[in-house]
């Protein structure tokens, strides 16, 4: 099942994270481990945000996706199940 993993990083924690000389390597390591379909980085409500689109086979993968974001980034982490247009078409036709 496809999920959006949204990590909102408070400013103070984000400032420390960015100053770490290993920041980009750690981020790349996380992305290589998680293998997201897409990754995006932006600002929301004055905080840094990282979003990863991941395909989870089962919910027992949640801790391995979330813990590095909690511990390393000090992030508030959210998981949102999402559908592609094809998924939505299938869901709508099955609901009729």
Rosetta blueprint (number, residue, H / E / L):
1 X L
2 X E
3 X E
4 X E
5 X E
6 X E
7 X E
8 X E
9 X E
10 X L
11 X H
12 X H
13 X H
14 X H
15 X H
16 X H
17 X H
18 X H
19 X H
20 X L
21 X L
22 X L
23 X H
24 X H
25 X H
26 X H
27 X H
28 X H
29 X H
30 X H
31 X H
32 X H
33 X H
34 X H
35 X L
36 X L
37 X L
38 X E
39 X E
40 X E
41 X E
42 X E
43 X E
44 X E
45 X L
46 X L
47 X E
48 X E
49 X E
50 X E
51 X E
52 X E
53 X E
54 X E
55 X E
56 X L
57 X L
58 X L
59 X H
60 X H
61 X H
62 X H
63 X H
64 X H
65 X H
66 X H
67 X H
68 X H
69 X H
70 X H
71 X H
72 X H
73 X H
74 X L
75 X E
76 X E
77 X E
78 X E
79 X E
80 X E
81 X E
82 X L
83 X L
84 X L
85 X H
86 X H
87 X H
88 X H
89 X H
90 X H
91 X H
92 X H
93 X H
94 X H
95 X H
96 X L
